[in-house]
Amino acid sequence: MTKAELIDLVCKENEGLSKKAGAAIVDSVFSVMANSISSLSKDNGDLKQAKLSYPGFGTFLVRERKARIGRDPRTNQEIQIPASRTVGFRPAKALKESL
């Protein structure tokens, strides 16, 4: 599903909502989610607390990736990939059962 399709669905679910207002709502929701996850991971050394939950849908959480050795596909040389943080998603039981 594309962003435009999501906006169309939001507008259909809420009769009388313009596409411009629907786009603003979608942008706002994702902006708040991204900012929340980002600030939680920076403010909190304990990554178990760095998560955003939405009941019935799932949980977005910050995960640590360990440093590892990779390979440059062009030169076939080994390279060191540094440790990093990434966002993971754990679906709620209700979402899994609906699939």
Biopython code that builds the backbone (N, CA, C, O; Angstrom):
import numpy as np
from Bio.PDB.StructureBuilder import StructureBuilder

atoms = [
    (1, "MET", "N", (0.845, -1.166, 0.000)),
    (1, "MET", "CA", (0.000, 0.000, 0.000)),
    (1, "MET", "C", (0.897, 1.238, 0.000)),
    (1, "MET", "O", (1.867, 1.318, 0.753)),
    (2, "THR", "N", (0.562, 2.179, -0.839)),
    (2, "THR", "CA", (1.325, 3.419, -0.909)),
    (2, "THR", "C", (0.741, 4.459, 0.042)),
    (2, "THR", "O", (-0.346, 4.283, 0.592)),
    (3, "LYS", "N", (1.478, 5.532, 0.220)),
    (3, "LYS", "CA", (1.000, 6.621, 1.073)),
    (3, "LYS", "C", (-0.304, 7.196, 0.523)),
    (3, "LYS", "O", (-1.228, 7.485, 1.284)),
    (4, "ALA", "N", (-0.379, 7.361, -0.794)),
    (4, "ALA", "CA", (-1.591, 7.907, -1.417)),
    (4, "ALA", "C", (-2.790, 6.995, -1.175)),
    (4, "ALA", "O", (-3.894, 7.477, -0.920)),
    (5, "GLU", "N", (-2.580, 5.683, -1.254)),
    (5, "GLU", "CA", (-3.669, 4.737, -0.999)),
    (5, "GLU", "C", (-4.112, 4.797, 0.463)),
    (5, "GLU", "O", (-5.304, 4.709, 0.758)),
    (6, "LEU", "N", (-3.157, 4.947, 1.372)),
    (6, "LEU", "CA", (-3.488, 5.067, 2.790)),
    (6, "LEU", "C", (-4.306, 6.335, 3.043)),
    (6, "LEU", "O", (-5.282, 6.309, 3.793)),
    (7, "ILE", "N", (-3.914, 7.424, 2.428)),
    (7, "ILE", "CA", (-4.653, 8.681, 2.573)),
    (7, "ILE", "C", (-6.071, 8.528, 2.041)),
    (7, "ILE", "O", (-7.024, 8.997, 2.662)),
    (8, "ASP", "N", (-6.212, 7.870, 0.891)),
    (8, "ASP", "CA", (-7.551, 7.633, 0.326)),
    (8, "ASP", "C", (-8.422, 6.831, 1.293)),
    (8, "ASP", "O", (-9.596, 7.152, 1.477)),
    (9, "LEU", "N", (-7.858, 5.793, 1.911)),
    (9, "LEU", "CA", (-8.618, 4.980, 2.862)),
    (9, "LEU", "C", (-9.025, 5.784, 4.097)),
    (9, "LEU", "O", (-10.140, 5.634, 4.597)),
    (10, "VAL", "N", (-8.133, 6.628, 4.584)),
    (10, "VAL", "CA", (-8.454, 7.469, 5.743)),
    (10, "VAL", "C", (-9.608, 8.402, 5.393)),
    (10, "VAL", "O", (-10.513, 8.606, 6.202)),
    (11, "CYS", "N", (-9.576, 8.968, 4.190)),
    (11, "CYS", "CA", (-10.650, 9.876, 3.755)),
    (11, "CYS", "C", (-11.975, 9.139, 3.576)),
    (11, "CYS", "O", (-13.034, 9.687, 3.883)),
    (12, "LYS", "N", (-11.924, 7.908, 3.085)),
    (12, "LYS", "CA", (-13.156, 7.127, 2.911)),
    (12, "LYS", "C", (-13.763, 6.740, 4.257)),
    (12, "LYS", "O", (-14.983, 6.739, 4.416)),
    (13, "GLU", "N", (-12.900, 6.408, 5.232)),
    (13, "GLU", "CA", (-13.372, 6.031, 6.568)),
    (13, "GLU", "C", (-14.006, 7.215, 7.297)),
    (13, "GLU", "O", (-14.878, 7.034, 8.147)),
    (14, "ASN", "N", (-13.570, 8.407, 6.965)),
    (14, "ASN", "CA", (-14.045, 9.626, 7.625)),
    (14, "ASN", "C", (-14.687, 10.532, 6.586)),
    (14, "ASN", "O", (-14.042, 11.433, 6.049)),
    (15, "GLU", "N", (-15.954, 10.286, 6.311)),
    (15, "GLU", "CA", (-16.659, 11.051, 5.284)),
    (15, "GLU", "C", (-16.561, 12.545, 5.564)),
    (15, "GLU", "O", (-16.637, 12.989, 6.709)),
    (16, "GLY", "N", (-16.390, 13.302, 4.495)),
    (16, "GLY", "CA", (-16.294, 14.751, 4.621)),
    (16, "GLY", "C", (-14.878, 15.242, 4.863)),
    (16, "GLY", "O", (-14.643, 16.449, 4.915)),
    (17, "LEU", "N", (-13.933, 14.324, 5.012)),
    (17, "LEU", "CA", (-12.541, 14.701, 5.235)),
    (17, "LEU", "C", (-11.868, 14.912, 3.882)),
    (17, "LEU", "O", (-11.895, 14.022, 3.032)),
    (18, "SER", "N", (-11.273, 16.064, 3.680)),
    (18, "SER", "CA", (-10.603, 16.346, 2.406)),
    (18, "SER", "C", (-9.299, 15.557, 2.317)),
    (18, "SER", "O", (-8.765, 15.104, 3.330)),
    (19, "LYS", "N", (-8.794, 15.400, 1.093)),
    (19, "LYS", "CA", (-7.531, 14.677, 0.915)),
    (19, "LYS", "C", (-6.386, 15.425, 1.586)),
    (19, "LYS", "O", (-5.455, 14.817, 2.113)),
    (20, "LYS", "N", (-6.469, 16.749, 1.560)),
    (20, "LYS", "CA", (-5.425, 17.548, 2.193)),
    (20, "LYS", "C", (-5.410, 17.299, 3.704)),
    (20, "LYS", "O", (-4.343, 17.143, 4.299)),
    (21, "ALA", "N", (-6.584, 17.264, 4.315)),
    (21, "ALA", "CA", (-6.681, 16.997, 5.753)),
    (21, "ALA", "C", (-6.265, 15.559, 6.061)),
    (21, "ALA", "O", (-5.598, 15.306, 7.064)),
    (22, "GLY", "N", (-6.659, 14.620, 5.203)),
    (22, "GLY", "CA", (-6.267, 13.221, 5.385)),
    (22, "GLY", "C", (-4.758, 13.055, 5.311)),
    (22, "GLY", "O", (-4.170, 12.310, 6.095)),
    (23, "ALA", "N", (-4.131, 13.752, 4.362)),
    (23, "ALA", "CA", (-2.678, 13.692, 4.224)),
    (23, "ALA", "C", (-1.999, 14.281, 5.457)),
    (23, "ALA", "O", (-0.982, 13.763, 5.920)),
    (24, "ALA", "N", (-2.563, 15.360, 5.984)),
    (24, "ALA", "CA", (-1.993, 15.987, 7.181)),
    (24, "ALA", "C", (-2.077, 15.041, 8.377)),
    (24, "ALA", "O", (-1.146, 14.967, 9.179)),
    (25, "ILE", "N", (-3.183, 14.322, 8.494)),
    (25, "ILE", "CA", (-3.353, 13.370, 9.597)),
    (25, "ILE", "C", (-2.340, 12.232, 9.487)),
    (25, "ILE", "O", (-1.671, 11.891, 10.462)),
    (26, "VAL", "N", (-2.232, 11.650, 8.295)),
    (26, "VAL", "CA", (-1.297, 10.533, 8.081)),
    (26, "VAL", "C", (0.133, 10.993, 8.352)),
    (26, "VAL", "O", (0.885, 10.309, 9.046)),
    (27, "ASP", "N", (0.513, 12.153, 7.805)),
    (27, "ASP", "CA", (1.864, 12.674, 8.031)),
    (27, "ASP", "C", (2.121, 12.921, 9.511)),
    (27, "ASP", "O", (3.201, 12.621, 10.018)),
    (28, "SER", "N", (1.140, 13.461, 10.191)),
    (28, "SER", "CA", (1.277, 13.774, 11.610)),
    (28, "SER", "C", (1.464, 12.510, 12.444)),
    (28, "SER", "O", (2.328, 12.466, 13.320)),
    (29, "VAL", "N", (0.668, 11.494, 12.177)),
    (29, "VAL", "CA", (0.766, 10.239, 12.939)),
    (29, "VAL", "C", (2.148, 9.614, 12.776)),
    (29, "VAL", "O", (2.773, 9.222, 13.762)),
    (30, "PHE", "N", (2.626, 9.520, 11.540)),
    (30, "PHE", "CA", (3.929, 8.891, 11.323)),
    (30, "PHE", "C", (5.072, 9.756, 11.849)),
    (30, "PHE", "O", (6.085, 9.228, 12.308)),
    (31, "SER", "N", (4.923, 11.057, 11.789)),
    (31, "SER", "CA", (5.936, 11.955, 12.329)),
    (31, "SER", "C", (6.040, 11.804, 13.842)),
    (31, "SER", "O", (7.141, 11.725, 14.388)),
    (32, "VAL", "N", (4.906, 11.764, 14.514)),
    (32, "VAL", "CA", (4.895, 11.594, 15.974)),
    (32, "VAL", "C", (5.494, 10.243, 16.355)),
    (32, "VAL", "O", (6.263, 10.155, 17.312)),
    (33, "MET", "N", (5.149, 9.192, 15.615)),
    (33, "MET", "CA", (5.697, 7.866, 15.912)),
    (33, "MET", "C", (7.218, 7.862, 15.746)),
    (33, "MET", "O", (7.937, 7.375, 16.620)),
    (34, "ALA", "N", (7.707, 8.400, 14.631)),
    (34, "ALA", "CA", (9.147, 8.416, 14.372)),
    (34, "ALA", "C", (9.887, 9.231, 15.426)),
    (34, "ALA", "O", (10.928, 8.805, 15.926)),
    (35, "ASN", "N", (9.355, 10.395, 15.764)),
    (35, "ASN", "CA", (9.997, 11.236, 16.776)),
    (35, "ASN", "C", (9.984, 10.572, 18.147)),
    (35, "ASN", "O", (10.958, 10.678, 18.894)),
    (36, "SER", "N", (8.900, 9.894, 18.483)),
    (36, "SER", "CA", (8.805, 9.216, 19.778)),
    (36, "SER", "C", (9.821, 8.093, 19.892)),
    (36, "SER", "O", (10.519, 7.981, 20.900)),
    (37, "ILE", "N", (9.905, 7.269, 18.871)),
    (37, "ILE", "CA", (10.856, 6.151, 18.896)),
    (37, "ILE", "C", (12.282, 6.677, 18.943)),
    (37, "ILE", "O", (13.116, 6.157, 19.684)),
    (38, "SER", "N", (12.561, 7.702, 18.157)),
    (38, "SER", "CA", (13.899, 8.283, 18.122)),
    (38, "SER", "C", (14.290, 8.872, 19.471)),
    (38, "SER", "O", (15.392, 8.626, 19.962)),
    (39, "SER", "N", (13.394, 9.646, 20.070)),
    (39, "SER", "CA", (13.725, 10.266, 21.356)),
    (39, "SER", "C", (13.816, 9.226, 22.467)),
    (39, "SER", "O", (14.644, 9.365, 23.368)),
    (40, "LEU", "N", (12.992, 8.197, 22.423)),
    (40, "LEU", "CA", (13.071, 7.144, 23.439)),
    (40, "LEU", "C", (14.413, 6.438, 23.385)),
    (40, "LEU", "O", (14.986, 6.114, 24.425)),
    (41, "SER", "N", (14.920, 6.195, 22.181)),
    (41, "SER", "CA", (16.176, 5.466, 22.067)),
    (41, "SER", "C", (17.349, 6.341, 22.490)),
    (41, "SER", "O", (18.346, 5.827, 22.998)),
    (42, "LYS", "N", (17.248, 7.662, 22.288)),
    (42, "LYS", "CA", (18.343, 8.561, 22.675)),
    (42, "LYS", "C", (18.317, 8.865, 24.165)),
    (42, "LYS", "O", (19.364, 8.928, 24.808)),
    (43, "ASP", "N", (17.123, 9.052, 24.713)),
    (43, "ASP", "CA", (16.979, 9.447, 26.112)),
    (43, "ASP", "C", (17.184, 8.298, 27.076)),
    (43, "ASP", "O", (17.497, 8.507, 28.249)),
    (44, "ASN", "N", (17.009, 7.092, 26.584)),
    (44, "ASN", "CA", (16.958, 5.961, 27.490)),
    (44, "ASN", "C", (18.050, 4.963, 27.141)),
    (44, "ASN", "O", (18.057, 4.410, 26.040)),
    (45, "GLY", "N", (18.975, 4.726, 28.072)),
    (45, "GLY", "CA", (20.001, 3.733, 27.827)),
    (45, "GLY", "C", (19.442, 2.318, 27.831)),
    (45, "GLY", "O", (20.017, 1.419, 27.217)),
    (46, "ASP", "N", (18.330, 2.116, 28.516)),
    (46, "ASP", "CA", (17.688, 0.806, 28.605)),
    (46, "ASP", "C", (16.746, 0.635, 27.419)),
    (46, "ASP", "O", (15.652, 1.199, 27.406)),
    (47, "LEU", "N", (17.165, -0.138, 26.426)),
    (47, "LEU", "CA", (16.361, -0.289, 25.210)),
    (47, "LEU", "C", (15.077, -1.065, 25.439)),
    (47, "LEU", "O", (14.195, -1.053, 24.580)),
    (48, "LYS", "N", (14.949, -1.743, 26.578)),
    (48, "LYS", "CA", (13.695, -2.445, 26.856)),
    (48, "LYS", "C", (12.554, -1.448, 27.040)),
    (48, "LYS", "O", (11.387, -1.791, 26.849)),
    (49, "GLN", "N", (12.893, -0.217, 27.410)),
    (49, "GLN", "CA", (11.880, 0.818, 27.598)),
    (49, "GLN", "C", (11.649, 1.627, 26.321)),
    (49, "GLN", "O", (10.689, 2.394, 26.252)),
    (50, "ALA", "N", (12.500, 1.474, 25.316)),
    (50, "ALA", "CA", (12.403, 2.250, 24.080)),
    (50, "ALA", "C", (11.460, 1.554, 23.105)),
    (50, "ALA", "O", (11.894, 0.898, 22.158)),
    (51, "LYS", "N", (10.163, 1.709, 23.357)),
    (51, "LYS", "CA", (9.185, 1.079, 22.481)),
    (51, "LYS", "C", (7.908, 1.898, 22.434)),
    (51, "LYS", "O", (7.614, 2.676, 23.341)),
    (52, "LEU", "N", (7.160, 1.708, 21.365)),
    (52, "LEU", "CA", (5.890, 2.390, 21.172)),
    (52, "LEU", "C", (4.856, 1.314, 20.871)),
    (52, "LEU", "O", (4.967, 0.610, 19.867)),
    (53, "SER", "N", (3.858, 1.182, 21.727)),
    (53, "SER", "CA", (2.850, 0.126, 21.581)),
    (53, "SER", "C", (1.513, 0.705, 21.165)),
    (53, "SER", "O", (1.120, 1.781, 21.614)),
    (54, "TYR", "N", (0.820, -0.022, 20.302)),
    (54, "TYR", "CA", (-0.548, 0.319, 19.918)),
    (54, "TYR", "C", (-1.357, -0.967, 20.062)),
    (54, "TYR", "O", (-1.221, -1.875, 19.243)),
    (55, "PRO", "N", (-2.201, -1.054, 21.100)),
    (55, "PRO", "CA", (-2.941, -2.293, 21.369)),
    (55, "PRO", "C", (-3.742, -2.772, 20.157)),
    (55, "PRO", "O", (-4.414, -1.988, 19.486)),
    (56, "GLY", "N", (-3.655, -4.055, 19.901)),
    (56, "GLY", "CA", (-4.375, -4.651, 18.785)),
    (56, "GLY", "C", (-3.622, -4.580, 17.474)),
    (56, "GLY", "O", (-3.990, -5.249, 16.508)),
    (57, "PHE", "N", (-2.559, -3.768, 17.428)),
    (57, "PHE", "CA", (-1.765, -3.644, 16.202)),
    (57, "PHE", "C", (-0.376, -4.217, 16.403)),
    (57, "PHE", "O", (0.029, -5.141, 15.698)),
    (58, "GLY", "N", (0.363, -3.666, 17.372)),
    (58, "GLY", "CA", (1.687, -4.189, 17.627)),
    (58, "GLY", "C", (2.569, -3.194, 18.347)),
    (58, "GLY", "O", (2.108, -2.156, 18.821)),
    (59, "THR", "N", (3.854, -3.532, 18.421)),
    (59, "THR", "CA", (4.827, -2.721, 19.134)),
    (59, "THR", "C", (6.027, -2.451, 18.243)),
    (59, "THR", "O", (6.612, -3.367, 17.665)),
    (60, "PHE", "N", (6.384, -1.170, 18.143)),
    (60, "PHE", "CA", (7.611, -0.767, 17.471)),
    (60, "PHE", "C", (8.661, -0.624, 18.558)),
    (60, "PHE", "O", (8.400, -0.010, 19.593)),
    (61, "LEU", "N", (9.853, -1.185, 18.339)),
    (61, "LEU", "CA", (10.879, -1.127, 19.356)),
    (61, "LEU", "C", (12.239, -0.916, 18.728)),
    (61, "LEU", "O", (12.457, -1.214, 17.553)),
    (62, "VAL", "N", (13.151, -0.395, 19.536)),
    (62, "VAL", "CA", (14.516, -0.164, 19.082)),
    (62, "VAL", "C", (15.320, -1.413, 19.397)),
    (62, "VAL", "O", (15.282, -1.925, 20.515)),
    (63, "ARG", "N", (16.045, -1.895, 18.399)),
    (63, "ARG", "CA", (16.875, -3.091, 18.580)),
    (63, "ARG", "C", (18.336, -2.748, 18.322)),
    (63, "ARG", "O", (18.659, -1.943, 17.449)),
    (64, "GLU", "N", (19.201, -3.370, 19.093)),
    (64, "GLU", "CA", (20.645, -3.211, 18.923)),
    (64, "GLU", "C", (21.145, -4.259, 17.938)),
    (64, "GLU", "O", (20.781, -5.432, 18.020)),
    (65, "ARG", "N", (21.979, -3.823, 17.014)),
    (65, "ARG", "CA", (22.668, -4.764, 16.129)),
    (65, "ARG", "C", (24.134, -4.767, 16.533)),
    (65, "ARG", "O", (24.743, -3.708, 16.683)),
    (66, "LYS", "N", (24.692, -5.932, 16.706)),
    (66, "LYS", "CA", (26.090, -6.051, 17.105)),
    (66, "LYS", "C", (26.995, -5.734, 15.917)),
    (66, "LYS", "O", (26.592, -5.862, 14.761)),
    (67, "ALA", "N", (28.213, -5.322, 16.219)),
    (67, "ALA", "CA", (29.214, -5.132, 15.177)),
    (67, "ALA", "C", (29.516, -6.501, 14.571)),
    (67, "ALA", "O", (29.494, -7.520, 15.262)),
    (68, "ARG", "N", (29.793, -6.507, 13.287)),
    (68, "ARG", "CA", (30.062, -7.787, 12.626)),
    (68, "ARG", "C", (30.963, -7.566, 11.418)),
    (68, "ARG", "O", (31.199, -6.436, 10.991)),
    (69, "ILE", "N", (31.449, -8.653, 10.892)),
    (69, "ILE", "CA", (32.289, -8.593, 9.703)),
    (69, "ILE", "C", (31.419, -8.899, 8.495)),
    (69, "ILE", "O", (30.695, -9.895, 8.470)),
    (70, "GLY", "N", (31.499, -8.029, 7.496)),
    (70, "GLY", "CA", (30.750, -8.223, 6.260)),
    (70, "GLY", "C", (31.716, -8.325, 5.095)),
    (70, "GLY", "O", (32.929, -8.424, 5.283)),
    (71, "ARG", "N", (31.171, -8.298, 3.899)),
    (71, "ARG", "CA", (32.010, -8.398, 2.713)),
    (71, "ARG", "C", (31.547, -7.381, 1.687)),
    (71, "ARG", "O", (30.355, -7.271, 1.402)),
    (72, "ASP", "N", (32.508, -6.628, 1.128)),
    (72, "ASP", "CA", (32.213, -5.676, 0.063)),
    (72, "ASP", "C", (31.992, -6.478, -1.218)),
    (72, "ASP", "O", (32.913, -7.153, -1.677)),
    (73, "PRO", "N", (30.783, -6.421, -1.811)),
    (73, "PRO", "CA", (30.502, -7.247, -2.982)),
    (73, "PRO", "C", (31.323, -6.867, -4.217)),
    (73, "PRO", "O", (31.522, -7.698, -5.103)),
    (74, "ARG", "N", (31.798, -5.624, -4.285)),
    (74, "ARG", "CA", (32.591, -5.219, -5.455)),
    (74, "ARG", "C", (34.020, -5.723, -5.381)),
    (74, "ARG", "O", (34.574, -6.175, -6.384)),
    (75, "THR", "N", (34.627, -5.647, -4.191)),
    (75, "THR", "CA", (36.036, -6.012, -4.061)),
    (75, "THR", "C", (36.240, -7.361, -3.379)),
    (75, "THR", "O", (37.352, -7.889, -3.368)),
    (76, "ASN", "N", (35.189, -7.914, -2.818)),
    (76, "ASN", "CA", (35.236, -9.176, -2.080)),
    (76, "ASN", "C", (36.123, -9.079, -0.838)),
    (76, "ASN", "O", (36.568, -10.096, -0.306)),
    (77, "GLN", "N", (36.377, -7.853, -0.380)),
    (77, "GLN", "CA", (37.183, -7.632, 0.807)),
    (77, "GLN", "C", (36.306, -7.653, 2.044)),
    (77, "GLN", "O", (35.155, -7.219, 2.010)),
    (78, "GLU", "N", (36.862, -8.162, 3.143)),
    (78, "GLU", "CA", (36.123, -8.125, 4.399)),
    (78, "GLU", "C", (36.108, -6.698, 4.925)),
    (78, "GLU", "O", (37.106, -5.981, 4.849)),
    (79, "ILE", "N", (34.954, -6.298, 5.462)),
    (79, "ILE", "CA", (34.831, -4.969, 6.056)),
    (79, "ILE", "C", (34.185, -5.105, 7.426)),
    (79, "ILE", "O", (33.432, -6.045, 7.682)),
    (80, "GLN", "N", (34.488, -4.160, 8.296)),
    (80, "GLN", "CA", (33.899, -4.147, 9.632)),
    (80, "GLN", "C", (32.618, -3.323, 9.575)),
    (80, "GLN", "O", (32.653, -2.146, 9.219)),
    (81, "ILE", "N", (31.492, -3.932, 9.922)),
    (81, "ILE", "CA", (30.211, -3.234, 9.993)),
    (81, "ILE", "C", (30.006, -2.860, 11.458)),
    (81, "ILE", "O", (29.956, -3.738, 12.320)),
    (82, "PRO", "N", (29.885, -1.558, 11.747)),
    (82, "PRO", "CA", (29.778, -1.135, 13.145)),
    (82, "PRO", "C", (28.434, -1.500, 13.772)),
    (82, "PRO", "O", (27.455, -1.759, 13.072)),
    (83, "ALA", "N", (28.408, -1.514, 15.093)),
    (83, "ALA", "CA", (27.155, -1.741, 15.823)),
    (83, "ALA", "C", (26.208, -0.591, 15.511)),
    (83, "ALA", "O", (26.644, 0.538, 15.286)),
    (84, "SER", "N", (24.915, -0.880, 15.499)),
    (84, "SER", "CA", (23.934, 0.164, 15.198)),
    (84, "SER", "C", (22.610, -0.169, 15.870)),
    (84, "SER", "O", (22.421, -1.252, 16.424)),
    (85, "ARG", "N", (21.711, 0.787, 15.803)),
    (85, "ARG", "CA", (20.354, 0.583, 16.304)),
    (85, "ARG", "C", (19.407, 0.616, 15.121)),
    (85, "ARG", "O", (19.624, 1.344, 14.152)),
    (86, "THR", "N", (18.355, -0.181, 15.211)),
    (86, "THR", "CA", (17.354, -0.226, 14.157)),
    (86, "THR", "C", (15.974, -0.350, 14.798)),
    (86, "THR", "O", (15.853, -0.639, 15.988)),
    (87, "VAL", "N", (14.949, -0.129, 14.001)),
    (87, "VAL", "CA", (13.580, -0.238, 14.499)),
    (87, "VAL", "C", (13.024, -1.601, 14.111)),
    (87, "VAL", "O", (13.121, -2.016, 12.956)),
    (88, "GLY", "N", (12.449, -2.282, 15.074)),
    (88, "GLY", "CA", (11.795, -3.559, 14.827)),
    (88, "GLY", "C", (10.305, -3.434, 15.087)),
    (88, "GLY", "O", (9.845, -2.461, 15.684)),
    (89, "PHE", "N", (9.562, -4.422, 14.635)),
    (89, "PHE", "CA", (8.118, -4.429, 14.855)),
    (89, "PHE", "C", (7.700, -5.809, 15.312)),
    (89, "PHE", "O", (8.076, -6.816, 14.712)),
    (90, "ARG", "N", (6.917, -5.848, 16.382)),
    (90, "ARG", "CA", (6.364, -7.097, 16.891)),
    (90, "ARG", "C", (4.842, -6.993, 16.779)),
    (90, "ARG", "O", (4.233, -6.223, 17.522)),
    (91, "PRO", "N", (4.212, -7.742, 15.874)),
    (91, "PRO", "CA", (2.755, -7.635, 15.713)),
    (91, "PRO", "C", (2.010, -8.179, 16.927)),
    (91, "PRO", "O", (2.460, -9.115, 17.589)),
    (92, "ALA", "N", (0.865, -7.571, 17.199)),
    (92, "ALA", "CA", (0.005, -8.032, 18.292)),
    (92, "ALA", "C", (-0.668, -9.339, 17.887)),
    (92, "ALA", "O", (-0.797, -9.644, 16.701)),
    (93, "LYS", "N", (-1.086, -10.088, 18.868)),
    (93, "LYS", "CA", (-1.746, -11.372, 18.623)),
    (93, "LYS", "C", (-2.967, -11.188, 17.719)),
    (93, "LYS", "O", (-3.190, -11.989, 16.812)),
    (94, "ALA", "N", (-3.756, -10.141, 17.959)),
    (94, "ALA", "CA", (-4.961, -9.890, 17.158)),
    (94, "ALA", "C", (-4.613, -9.640, 15.692)),
    (94, "ALA", "O", (-5.334, -10.090, 14.801)),
    (95, "LEU", "N", (-3.523, -8.929, 15.436)),
    (95, "LEU", "CA", (-3.104, -8.668, 14.058)),
    (95, "LEU", "C", (-2.650, -9.958, 13.388)),
    (95, "LEU", "O", (-2.994, -10.216, 12.234)),
    (96, "LYS", "N", (-1.879, -10.765, 14.106)),
    (96, "LYS", "CA", (-1.418, -12.046, 13.544)),
    (96, "LYS", "C", (-2.586, -12.958, 13.209)),
    (96, "LYS", "O", (-2.593, -13.614, 12.167)),
    (97, "GLU", "N", (-3.572, -12.997, 14.094)),
    (97, "GLU", "CA", (-4.724, -13.877, 13.871)),
    (97, "GLU", "C", (-5.605, -13.397, 12.721)),
    (97, "GLU", "O", (-6.327, -14.193, 12.121)),
    (98, "SER", "N", (-5.553, -12.109, 12.412)),
    (98, "SER", "CA", (-6.396, -11.580, 11.332)),
    (98, "SER", "C", (-5.828, -11.870, 9.949)),
    (98, "SER", "O", (-6.515, -11.667, 8.947)),
    (99, "LEU", "N", (-4.594, -12.338, 9.878)),
    (99, "LEU", "CA", (-3.961, -12.608, 8.574)),
    (99, "LEU", "C", (-4.397, -13.921, 7.988)),
    (99, "LEU", "O", (-3.956, -14.289, 6.900)),
]
sb = StructureBuilder()
sb.init_structure("model")
sb.init_model(0)
sb.init_chain("A")
sb.init_seg("    ")
for serial, (resi, resn, name, xyz) in enumerate(atoms, 1):
    if name == "N":
        sb.init_residue(resn, " ", resi, " ")
    sb.init_atom(name, np.array(xyz, "f"), 0.0, 1.0, " ", f" {name:<3s}", serial, name[0])
structure = sb.get_structure()
